[in-house]
Amino acid sequence: MRNKKNYYIFAPVKQKHRGPGCLILILSLMFAAVVLGLLTNAAMNRKTDLITEKVRVMSLDKNLENFTILHISDLHGDERGLDADQWRTLLYGKGFSAVVMTGDMVGKTGDYTPLVALVKTLRQIKVDVPVYFIAGDDDPDPVQYALHGNPQVLADWVLAVQEAGGTYLDRPVSQSVGKLTVWFVPVLLYSDDIEMMQSTLSRQKEEMEAAGQQYEAEGGASYRALCYRLEAITASAEALKVMTRDDLQIGLTHVPLEADIVREMVEWADETAAFSFRRLSLVLAGHYCGGQWRLGALGPVYVPDKGWFVGDTGIVGMERINSISQYISGGLAASDFYPMPGRLFNTPTVTLLSYTAKIE
């Protein structure tokens, strides 16, 4: 029997119903993409990248050509610091004359064991290379002002790192390179009136002594901390007396300097003084952990106080503001500064920064 044909133009077309197979396929592909992303991210976080950067100084003395700094930041007490073999492999055959750690190496947990282990490993790799470190905003306070049960002024984590061979940088510290001098300086000192601060602290010390506060429990802790600050600022004043205009000055800060602050400090800096913000050859910073969560060429997803997809400028990498070069480390771990935990598609990094007078 012949099949009947429907000759009506507007006859309804029979629709083919898609089974659950298509939805299952889509969900399977999405699940596979998520798993692949997680595995990729885990692999990225297991390793540490060593980045190289050039610091270009036109008037650089030829004896400082290729003077190299190993810059490390934002360990946050991560176990990565305990892996001596990884650090030896990473730095095998690499030359550097100083190690600089720009804060948040301990983090809010207060566990300084990984940092101490890292400093010891670095000192074994390069016995004669100094390791300088500063505190970050997530680190426990380096100086103890409140009553804490012992006469020590510096926090336990600072003392432990010093014992391991690190140098806590709360004053300018010099390093000789042949007949030349390189100064590592806390950036904060460039905005302070050191003589006025020295005078103020001296007066406060005299007032506390007159009141007998140094013999009290709470007062004694505060008094010892004040004496330490006075000693540090006095040492800073003495360092300024021996600095020359030919010395190389390198500034350390945890939180990077904003462009408008740099411009203001350059504008107000003394052009004739040996110790001057204008004479900074480089500022080293950390804090942002490279944006923490990143999406390829889009860069950081979100940075608190800055916004969404703000790019890398002022967050990570080398930038030039007026005459000042600032390098911001991508860091080694993750910070509570962000609402997003961990690092996403953001390989932990350390950097070798080499000075040169060559312009490419």
C-alpha positions as CSV (number, residue, x, y, z in Angstrom):
1,M,0.0,0.0,0.0
2,R,1.4,3.4,-1.0
3,N,2.4,5.9,1.7
4,K,0.1,8.9,1.9
5,K,1.7,12.3,1.4
6,N,0.7,15.4,3.2
7,Y,0.1,18.1,0.6
8,Y,-0.8,20.9,3.1
9,I,1.8,23.6,3.2
10,F,1.2,24.5,6.8
11,A,1.1,21.0,8.1
12,P,3.2,20.7,11.3
13,V,6.7,19.3,10.9
14,K,7.5,16.4,13.1
15,Q,10.3,17.3,15.5
16,K,13.1,15.0,16.4
17,H,13.4,14.8,20.2
18,R,17.0,14.8,21.4
19,G,17.7,12.3,24.0
20,P,19.7,12.8,27.2
21,G,22.9,11.9,25.3
22,C,23.6,15.4,24.1
23,L,23.3,16.9,27.6
24,I,25.5,14.2,29.1
25,L,28.1,14.9,26.4
26,I,28.1,18.7,27.2
27,L,28.4,18.0,31.0
28,S,31.2,15.5,30.4
29,L,33.1,18.0,28.3
30,M,32.6,20.7,31.0
31,F,33.8,18.2,33.7
32,A,36.8,17.2,31.7
33,A,37.7,20.9,31.2
34,V,37.4,21.6,34.9
35,V,39.5,18.5,35.8
36,L,42.2,19.5,33.2
37,G,42.3,23.0,34.6
38,L,42.7,21.8,38.1
39,L,45.5,19.4,37.1
40,T,47.2,22.1,35.1
41,N,46.9,24.5,38.0
42,A,48.3,21.9,40.4
43,A,51.3,21.3,38.1
44,M,51.9,25.0,37.9
45,N,51.8,25.4,41.7
46,R,54.2,22.5,42.3
47,K,57.1,24.2,40.5
48,T,58.9,27.5,40.9
49,D,59.9,29.6,37.9
50,L,63.2,31.5,37.9
51,I,62.7,34.8,36.0
52,T,65.6,37.0,34.8
53,E,65.3,40.8,34.5
54,K,67.7,43.6,33.6
55,V,68.1,46.8,35.6
56,R,69.3,49.4,33.2
57,V,71.4,52.3,34.7
58,M,73.1,54.5,32.1
59,S,75.7,55.8,34.5
60,L,76.5,52.4,36.0
61,D,80.1,51.9,37.0
62,K,81.6,49.1,34.8
63,N,82.6,47.2,37.9
64,L,78.9,46.8,38.7
65,E,78.0,45.4,35.3
66,N,76.0,42.2,35.9
67,F,75.8,42.8,39.6
68,T,72.9,40.4,40.3
69,I,70.2,40.2,43.1
70,L,68.0,37.2,43.8
71,H,64.6,38.6,44.7
72,I,62.2,36.4,46.8
73,S,58.9,37.5,48.2
74,D,55.6,36.3,49.8
75,L,56.4,32.8,51.0
76,H,53.7,33.0,53.6
77,G,55.1,30.1,55.6
78,D,54.6,27.7,52.7
79,E,56.4,24.3,52.8
80,R,58.1,25.2,49.5
81,G,60.8,26.8,51.8
82,L,61.6,23.4,53.2
83,D,62.4,21.8,49.8
84,A,66.2,22.2,49.7
85,D,66.6,20.0,46.7
86,Q,64.2,22.2,44.6
87,W,66.1,25.3,45.5
88,R,69.5,23.8,44.7
89,T,68.1,22.6,41.3
90,L,66.5,26.0,40.6
91,L,69.7,28.0,41.4
92,Y,72.2,25.5,40.1
93,G,75.0,27.4,38.2
94,K,73.3,30.8,38.8
95,G,75.4,33.7,40.0
96,F,74.1,36.3,42.3
97,S,75.7,38.7,44.9
98,A,72.8,39.3,47.3
99,V,69.4,37.8,48.2
100,V,66.6,40.2,49.0
101,M,63.3,39.1,50.6
102,T,60.6,41.7,50.5
103,G,58.1,40.6,53.2
104,D,55.3,38.2,54.0
105,M,57.8,35.4,54.2
106,V,56.2,34.1,57.4
107,G,52.6,35.1,57.0
108,K,49.7,35.2,59.4
109,T,50.3,31.6,60.7
110,G,53.5,32.8,62.3
111,D,55.3,29.5,61.3
112,Y,58.8,30.6,60.5
113,T,60.2,27.1,60.0
114,P,60.0,27.2,56.2
115,L,61.7,30.6,56.1
116,V,64.5,29.6,58.4
117,A,65.0,26.4,56.3
118,L,65.1,28.5,53.1
119,V,67.7,31.0,54.5
120,K,69.9,28.1,55.6
121,T,69.6,26.5,52.2
122,L,70.5,29.7,50.4
123,R,73.5,30.2,52.7
124,Q,74.7,26.7,51.8
125,I,74.3,27.4,48.1
126,K,76.2,30.7,48.3
127,V,78.1,30.9,51.5
128,D,79.4,34.4,51.1
129,V,76.2,35.9,49.7
130,P,74.2,38.0,52.3
131,V,70.4,37.5,52.7
132,Y,68.5,40.7,53.5
133,F,64.8,40.6,54.7
134,I,62.1,42.9,55.7
135,A,58.7,42.3,57.3
136,G,55.4,42.4,55.3
137,D,51.9,43.4,56.4
138,D,50.9,39.7,57.0
139,D,54.0,38.9,59.1
140,P,54.0,39.1,62.9
141,D,55.3,42.4,64.2
142,P,59.1,42.3,64.0
143,V,59.5,44.6,67.1
144,Q,57.6,43.7,70.3
145,Y,56.2,46.7,72.2
146,A,53.8,44.8,74.5
147,L,54.7,42.6,77.5
148,H,55.7,39.2,76.1
149,G,57.5,37.4,79.0
150,N,61.2,38.0,78.0
151,P,63.5,40.9,77.5
152,Q,64.0,40.3,73.8
153,V,62.8,43.2,71.6
154,L,62.8,41.5,68.2
155,A,60.1,38.9,67.6
156,D,61.1,35.2,67.7
157,W,60.8,34.8,63.9
158,V,63.2,37.7,63.3
159,L,65.7,36.3,65.8
160,A,65.4,32.8,64.2
161,V,66.1,34.1,60.7
162,Q,69.0,36.2,62.0
163,E,70.5,33.1,63.6
164,A,70.1,31.2,60.3
165,G,72.2,33.9,58.6
166,G,69.7,36.5,57.5
167,T,70.0,40.3,58.0
168,Y,66.9,42.1,59.2
169,L,66.8,45.4,57.3
170,D,65.5,48.2,59.4
171,R,68.4,50.5,58.6
172,P,70.7,51.1,55.6
173,V,73.2,48.2,55.2
174,S,76.2,48.4,52.9
175,Q,77.8,45.7,50.8
176,S,81.2,46.1,49.2
177,V,81.6,45.2,45.5
178,G,85.3,45.6,44.9
179,K,86.0,49.3,45.7
180,L,82.4,50.2,45.3
181,T,79.6,50.3,47.8
182,V,76.0,49.1,47.4
183,W,73.4,50.2,50.0
184,F,70.2,48.2,50.7
185,V,67.8,50.6,52.4
186,P,64.2,50.4,53.7
187,V,62.3,52.7,51.4
188,L,60.4,54.2,54.3
189,L,63.6,56.0,55.4
190,Y,63.5,58.2,52.3
191,S,60.3,59.8,53.5
192,D,61.5,60.3,57.1
193,D,63.3,63.3,58.6
194,I,65.9,61.1,60.3
195,E,67.4,63.9,62.5
196,M,63.9,64.9,63.7
197,M,63.0,61.3,64.4
198,Q,66.2,60.8,66.3
199,S,65.5,63.9,68.4
200,T,61.9,62.8,69.1
201,L,62.9,59.3,70.2
202,S,65.6,60.6,72.4
203,R,63.2,62.9,74.1
204,Q,60.6,60.1,74.6
205,K,63.3,57.9,76.1
206,E,64.3,60.6,78.6
207,E,60.6,61.1,79.6
208,M,60.2,57.4,80.1
209,E,63.3,57.2,82.2
210,A,62.2,60.2,84.3
211,A,58.9,58.4,85.0
212,G,60.7,55.2,85.9
213,Q,58.7,53.3,83.2
214,Q,61.7,51.2,82.3
215,Y,61.3,49.3,85.6
216,E,57.6,48.5,85.1
217,A,56.4,45.4,83.3
218,E,54.4,46.9,80.5
219,G,56.5,50.1,80.5
220,G,59.7,48.1,80.4
221,A,58.7,46.3,77.2
222,S,57.7,49.6,75.6
223,Y,60.9,51.2,76.8
224,R,63.1,48.5,75.3
225,A,61.3,48.7,72.0
226,L,61.8,52.5,72.0
227,C,65.5,52.1,72.7
228,Y,65.8,49.6,69.8
229,R,64.1,52.1,67.5
230,L,66.4,54.9,68.6
231,E,69.4,52.6,68.0
232,A,68.2,51.8,64.5
233,I,67.5,55.4,63.6
234,T,70.9,56.5,65.0
235,A,72.6,53.8,63.0
236,S,70.7,55.1,59.9
237,A,71.9,58.6,60.6
238,E,75.5,57.4,60.8
239,A,75.1,55.4,57.6
240,L,73.9,58.6,55.8
241,K,77.1,60.4,56.8
242,V,79.3,57.9,54.9
243,M,77.2,57.5,51.8
244,T,78.5,59.1,48.6
245,R,76.8,60.1,45.4
246,D,78.7,57.3,43.6
247,D,77.2,54.6,45.8
248,L,74.4,52.3,44.4
249,Q,71.2,52.6,46.4
250,I,68.6,49.8,46.4
251,G,65.3,50.3,48.2
252,L,63.2,47.6,49.8
253,T,59.4,47.8,50.5
254,H,56.7,45.2,50.9
255,V,53.8,47.1,49.4
256,P,54.8,48.6,46.0
257,L,55.0,52.3,45.7
258,E,52.1,53.9,43.8
259,A,53.1,56.0,40.8
260,D,51.8,59.3,42.2
261,I,53.8,58.7,45.5
262,V,57.0,58.1,43.5
263,R,56.5,61.3,41.5
264,E,55.9,63.3,44.6
265,M,58.9,61.8,46.4
266,V,61.1,62.5,43.3
267,E,59.8,66.1,43.2
268,W,60.7,66.8,46.8
269,A,63.9,64.9,46.9
270,D,67.2,66.8,47.4
271,E,69.1,66.7,44.1
272,T,72.5,67.4,45.8
273,A,72.3,64.9,48.7
274,A,74.1,61.6,48.6
275,F,71.1,59.9,50.4
276,S,68.2,60.9,48.2
277,F,65.1,59.2,46.7
278,R,66.4,60.5,43.3
279,R,69.5,58.3,43.7
280,L,67.5,55.1,44.1
281,S,68.6,52.8,41.3
282,L,65.8,50.2,42.1
283,V,62.9,49.6,44.4
284,L,62.1,45.9,45.2
285,A,58.6,45.0,46.3
286,G,56.1,42.2,46.6
287,H,52.6,42.0,48.3
288,Y,50.3,41.3,45.3
289,C,51.4,37.7,44.6
290,G,51.1,38.4,40.9
291,G,47.4,39.0,41.2
292,Q,46.9,35.5,42.8
293,W,44.2,34.4,40.3
294,R,45.2,35.0,36.6
295,L,43.6,34.2,33.3
296,G,46.3,34.2,30.6
297,A,46.7,37.4,28.7
298,L,43.9,39.0,30.8
299,G,46.2,39.0,33.8
300,P,45.0,39.3,37.3
301,V,41.2,38.6,37.7
302,Y,40.7,40.8,40.7
303,V,42.9,42.9,43.0
304,P,41.4,44.4,46.2
305,D,41.4,48.2,46.2
306,K,42.2,48.2,42.5
307,G,39.4,46.3,40.8
308,W,38.8,43.7,38.1
309,F,41.2,42.9,35.3
310,V,43.5,45.8,36.1
311,G,46.5,44.4,34.2
312,D,50.0,43.9,35.5
313,T,51.1,47.5,35.8
314,G,51.8,48.1,39.5
315,I,50.9,44.5,40.3
316,V,53.8,42.4,39.0
317,G,57.0,42.9,37.0
318,M,59.3,45.8,36.1
319,E,58.0,49.3,35.7
320,R,59.7,52.7,35.3
321,I,58.1,55.7,37.1
322,N,59.9,59.0,36.3
323,S,63.5,58.1,36.9
324,I,62.8,55.2,39.4
325,S,62.7,51.5,38.4
326,Q,60.5,49.3,40.6
327,Y,60.3,45.6,40.3
328,I,57.4,43.8,41.9
329,S,57.8,40.1,42.6
330,G,55.1,37.6,41.6
331,G,55.8,35.8,44.9
332,L,55.8,32.2,46.0
333,A,52.5,31.5,47.8
334,A,49.0,33.0,48.3
335,S,47.9,35.9,50.5
336,D,44.7,36.4,52.6
337,F,44.8,39.9,51.0
338,Y,42.6,38.3,48.3
339,P,39.1,36.9,48.8
340,M,40.1,34.0,46.5
341,P,42.2,31.3,48.1
342,G,45.3,29.8,46.5
343,R,47.0,30.7,43.2
344,L,45.1,30.0,39.9
345,F,47.2,29.7,36.7
346,N,49.9,31.7,38.5
347,T,53.2,29.8,38.8
348,P,55.3,30.8,41.8
349,T,58.3,32.9,40.9
350,V,61.6,34.2,42.1
351,T,63.7,36.6,40.1
352,L,67.4,37.3,39.2
353,L,67.8,41.0,38.6
354,S,71.1,42.0,36.9
355,Y,72.4,45.5,36.6
356,T,73.7,46.7,33.2
357,A,74.5,50.0,31.5
358,K,73.7,48.5,28.1
359,I,70.6,49.8,26.3
360,E,69.0,47.3,23.9
